[in-house]
Amino acid sequence: MARQNLLGKRFGRLLVVDYAPDYIAPDGHKHPKWKCRCDCGNEVVVRQSSLLGGCSQSCGCLRKEQISYRAKHHGGFGTRLYNVWNSMRQRCNNPHAQSYHNYGGRGISICSEWDDYGVFRDWALKTGYDQSAKRNECTLERIDVDGDYCPQNCKWVTMKEQGNNRRDTIYLTYKNETHSLSEWSRLTDIPYQRLYARYKRGKPVEEILRQ
């Protein structure tokens, strides 16, 4: 797409304020980009095609507001299940989230139907989500750890089961017993992060599990 002069033009909440370097696709094609200031004060760089096509109308704040409105409208805002849904979205969509590099950063996304909290809530209640379960006894897990969040690839499990199924699960053998690091944490009552820190420092298993 040829670059057009969009300086000073408005697209929804976005005001074009400056040029930005073109995005060069793997096939060599150039895609013009523009620096925009959102009405909320944030500045973002957006492809010209997204502006002209109406795909980008804010820095993301508009979408967050719409999602929040739908969640409140469905009566879930502030509930534990809403927090599950919101945490899933953060680790897949927010580059500043602590776990983003393990999810959105490696291509894990969320199906479009789960943009609507009400749809996610209905699926959860039909597939075994227990609102009265104790903490860590009913958590959301992807069946294929390299797959996306969608009805076909998700189920409800305990935190222990989820820890054992992770693609980067660490197993330790001590006195002829083999358990995942999360299980050793439960068995020894040593915080997982402490065990993990010892493991990363290359400590022998006896020191990793030392009380």
C-alpha positions as CSV (number, residue, x, y, z in Angstrom):
1,M,0.0,0.0,0.0
2,A,1.3,3.4,-0.9
3,R,1.8,5.9,1.9
4,Q,-0.9,8.6,2.0
5,N,-0.6,11.8,4.0
6,L,-2.7,11.2,7.1
7,L,-1.0,13.8,9.3
8,G,-3.6,15.6,11.4
9,K,-6.4,13.3,10.5
10,R,-8.6,11.6,13.1
11,F,-9.7,7.9,13.1
12,G,-12.0,7.3,16.0
13,R,-10.1,8.2,19.2
14,L,-6.8,8.3,17.3
15,L,-5.2,11.5,16.0
16,V,-2.3,11.0,13.5
17,V,0.7,13.1,14.8
18,D,3.8,11.8,13.0
19,Y,5.3,9.4,10.5
20,A,6.6,6.0,11.7
21,P,9.0,3.6,9.9
22,D,7.4,1.3,7.4
23,Y,6.8,-2.3,8.4
24,I,8.7,-4.6,5.9
25,A,6.9,-7.9,5.4
26,P,8.9,-11.1,4.8
27,D,7.9,-10.9,1.1
28,G,9.5,-7.5,0.9
29,H,6.3,-5.4,0.7
30,K,6.2,-2.2,2.7
31,H,3.3,-1.3,4.9
32,P,3.2,2.4,6.0
33,K,2.8,3.0,9.7
34,W,1.8,6.2,11.6
35,K,2.3,7.5,15.1
36,C,-1.0,8.3,16.7
37,R,-2.1,10.0,19.9
38,C,-5.2,8.5,21.6
39,D,-7.8,10.6,23.3
40,C,-6.8,8.9,26.6
41,G,-3.2,10.2,26.2
42,N,-1.4,7.1,25.1
43,E,0.7,7.1,21.9
44,V,0.7,4.1,19.6
45,V,2.1,3.2,16.2
46,V,-0.5,1.9,13.8
47,R,-0.5,0.5,10.3
48,Q,-2.0,2.8,7.7
49,S,-4.2,0.0,6.4
50,S,-5.7,-0.5,9.9
51,L,-6.5,3.2,10.2
52,L,-8.1,3.4,6.7
53,G,-9.9,0.1,7.1
54,G,-11.4,1.1,10.5
55,C,-9.7,-1.7,12.4
56,S,-7.9,0.7,14.7
57,Q,-9.9,3.4,16.4
58,S,-8.0,3.7,19.8
59,C,-4.9,2.6,21.5
60,G,-6.9,-0.4,22.9
61,C,-8.8,1.5,25.5
62,L,-12.0,1.4,23.6
63,R,-11.9,-2.3,23.3
64,K,-11.1,-2.6,27.0
65,E,-14.1,-0.4,27.8
66,Q,-16.4,-2.5,25.6
67,I,-15.2,-5.7,27.1
68,S,-15.6,-4.3,30.6
69,Y,-19.1,-3.1,29.8
70,R,-20.0,-6.6,28.5
71,A,-18.6,-8.2,31.6
72,K,-20.5,-5.9,33.9
73,H,-23.6,-6.2,31.8
74,H,-23.5,-10.0,32.2
75,G,-23.1,-9.6,36.0
76,G,-19.7,-11.2,36.3
77,F,-17.5,-8.2,37.1
78,G,-15.5,-8.8,40.3
79,T,-16.3,-12.5,40.6
80,R,-13.6,-15.3,40.7
81,L,-14.6,-16.6,37.2
82,Y,-14.4,-13.1,35.8
83,N,-10.9,-12.9,37.2
84,V,-10.0,-16.2,35.5
85,W,-11.2,-14.7,32.2
86,N,-9.4,-11.4,32.7
87,S,-6.2,-13.1,33.7
88,M,-6.3,-15.3,30.6
89,R,-6.8,-12.2,28.5
90,Q,-3.9,-10.3,30.2
91,R,-1.3,-13.1,29.6
92,C,-2.3,-13.4,26.0
93,N,-2.9,-9.8,25.0
94,N,-0.9,-7.6,27.3
95,P,2.8,-7.4,26.6
96,H,3.4,-5.9,30.0
97,A,1.8,-8.8,31.8
98,Q,4.3,-10.9,33.9
99,S,3.5,-14.2,32.0
100,Y,3.0,-12.7,28.5
101,H,6.2,-14.2,27.2
102,N,4.9,-17.7,27.9
103,Y,1.5,-17.1,26.2
104,G,0.9,-14.2,23.9
105,G,4.7,-13.8,23.4
106,R,4.9,-17.3,21.8
107,G,1.7,-17.0,19.8
108,I,-1.0,-18.3,22.2
109,S,-4.3,-16.5,21.5
110,I,-7.9,-16.5,22.6
111,C,-10.8,-17.4,20.3
112,S,-12.9,-14.5,19.3
113,E,-16.1,-15.8,20.9
114,W,-14.4,-15.6,24.3
115,D,-14.0,-11.8,23.9
116,D,-17.5,-11.9,25.4
117,Y,-17.3,-12.7,29.0
118,G,-20.9,-14.0,29.0
119,V,-20.0,-16.7,26.4
120,F,-17.0,-17.8,28.4
121,R,-19.1,-17.9,31.6
122,D,-21.7,-20.1,30.0
123,W,-19.1,-22.5,28.6
124,A,-17.4,-22.6,32.0
125,L,-20.6,-23.5,33.9
126,K,-21.5,-26.2,31.4
127,T,-18.0,-27.8,31.5
128,G,-17.4,-28.3,35.1
129,Y,-16.5,-25.0,36.6
130,D,-17.3,-25.1,40.3
131,Q,-18.0,-21.7,41.9
132,S,-17.8,-23.2,45.4
133,A,-14.4,-25.0,44.8
134,K,-11.6,-24.1,47.1
135,R,-8.8,-22.0,45.7
136,N,-6.6,-23.9,43.2
137,E,-9.1,-26.8,43.0
138,C,-10.7,-25.6,39.7
139,T,-8.3,-23.9,37.3
140,L,-8.4,-23.4,33.5
141,E,-6.0,-25.5,31.5
142,R,-5.3,-25.9,27.8
143,I,-5.2,-29.6,26.7
144,D,-2.6,-28.8,24.1
145,V,-0.1,-26.5,25.8
146,D,0.9,-25.1,22.4
147,G,-2.7,-24.5,21.4
148,D,-5.0,-21.5,21.9
149,Y,-7.6,-20.8,24.5
150,C,-10.9,-22.0,23.0
151,P,-13.7,-24.4,24.0
152,Q,-12.1,-27.4,22.2
153,N,-8.8,-27.0,23.9
154,C,-9.7,-26.1,27.5
155,K,-10.8,-27.9,30.6
156,W,-11.0,-27.4,34.4
157,V,-8.5,-29.1,36.5
158,T,-6.8,-28.7,39.9
159,M,-3.6,-26.6,40.2
160,K,-1.7,-29.8,40.9
161,E,-2.9,-31.4,37.7
162,Q,-2.1,-28.3,35.7
163,G,1.4,-28.1,37.2
164,N,2.1,-31.7,36.1
165,N,0.9,-31.1,32.6
166,R,2.9,-27.9,31.8
167,R,5.4,-28.1,28.9
168,D,8.2,-27.0,31.2
169,T,7.4,-29.1,34.2
170,I,10.5,-29.9,36.3
171,Y,10.8,-33.4,37.8
172,L,13.1,-34.3,40.7
173,T,14.0,-37.8,42.0
174,Y,14.9,-38.1,45.7
175,K,15.2,-41.3,47.7
176,N,13.6,-43.3,44.8
177,E,10.6,-40.9,44.7
178,T,9.9,-38.8,41.5
179,H,7.6,-35.8,41.6
180,S,7.2,-32.6,39.8
181,L,8.6,-29.5,41.5
182,S,5.0,-28.3,42.3
183,E,4.3,-31.7,44.0
184,W,7.5,-31.5,46.0
185,S,6.5,-28.0,47.1
186,R,3.2,-29.5,48.4
187,L,4.8,-32.5,50.0
188,T,7.6,-30.5,51.7
189,D,5.6,-27.3,52.4
190,I,8.5,-25.4,50.8
191,P,7.3,-22.5,48.6
192,Y,7.5,-23.4,44.9
193,Q,9.5,-20.2,44.1
194,R,12.2,-21.1,46.7
195,L,12.5,-24.6,45.2
196,Y,12.7,-23.2,41.7
197,A,15.4,-20.7,42.6
198,R,17.5,-23.5,44.1
199,Y,17.0,-25.6,41.0
200,K,18.0,-22.7,38.7
201,R,21.2,-22.2,40.7
202,G,22.1,-25.8,40.0
203,K,21.8,-27.1,43.6
204,P,21.8,-30.9,44.1
205,V,18.4,-32.4,44.8
206,E,19.3,-32.7,48.6
207,E,19.8,-29.0,48.9
208,I,16.8,-28.1,46.7
209,L,14.5,-30.0,49.1
210,R,16.3,-28.9,52.3
211,Q,13.9,-27.5,54.8
